[in-house]
Amino acid sequence: MFRPFALACVFASVFTLTPLLRAADAPAPAAGHDHGAPASESKAAEPKESMFLSVDPKEPKTARLVVVSAYNSVNYGMNFNGFAKGGARYTIPQGWTVSVVFTNNSPVPHSAIVVEKPVVKKLQMGEPAFKGASTPYPVRGTTGKVGVPFQFTADEAGEFAIACGFPSHSANGHWIAFDVSATATSPSLQFGDKAPYVAR
């Protein structure tokens, strides 16, 4: 035999839980999220290698790199110069000075740090592979479009990466390749499968 109070509780539970059950049945939102990249690809100029690499005419053996985070909407804005997941590759001759200007187009914090290539899979980047090879406070990142310079000497040959130091961003593809070559005589930049652009 049901008592009126117990019956009221049953009805109240059903009406309270119904919206929650409907919400649980709703489709999940699409994977990924916007990191503040330009709203459309057309707003960002088509990336060309010469925009991001040059040789300093006054300083011998000095490569000048421009690294732009959230250049376009590739990888939800988690890209450098429009490329992510190693899709672009800088190659620098061993012993050269590398002068970098980093810019973040996104309101979401990003940074740039040169690390050994296997490190890109980690949630935390740790210390840079070369002394001085990162933006200040890479874990915290920076916002705004003001260029942040840093400079280092690529004194060890090997396969490295320019990665976003903000936690988990690199693990989600926010990195490009950075090789230091013992045989190269000039710096180069390669986008995808295209022939490398050699700066002279």
Buried (B, 14 or more C-beta within 10 A) or exposed (E): EEEEEEEEEEEEEEEEEEEEEEEEEEEEEEEEEEBBBBEEEEEBEEBEBEBBBBBEEEEEBBBBBBBBBBBBBBBBBBBBBBBBBBBBBBBBBBEBBBBBBBBBBBEBBBBBBBBBBEBBEBEEBEEBBBEEBBBEEBBEBBBEEEEBEBBBBBEEBBBBBBBBBBBEBBBBBBBBBBBBBEEBEBBBBBBEEEEBBBBE
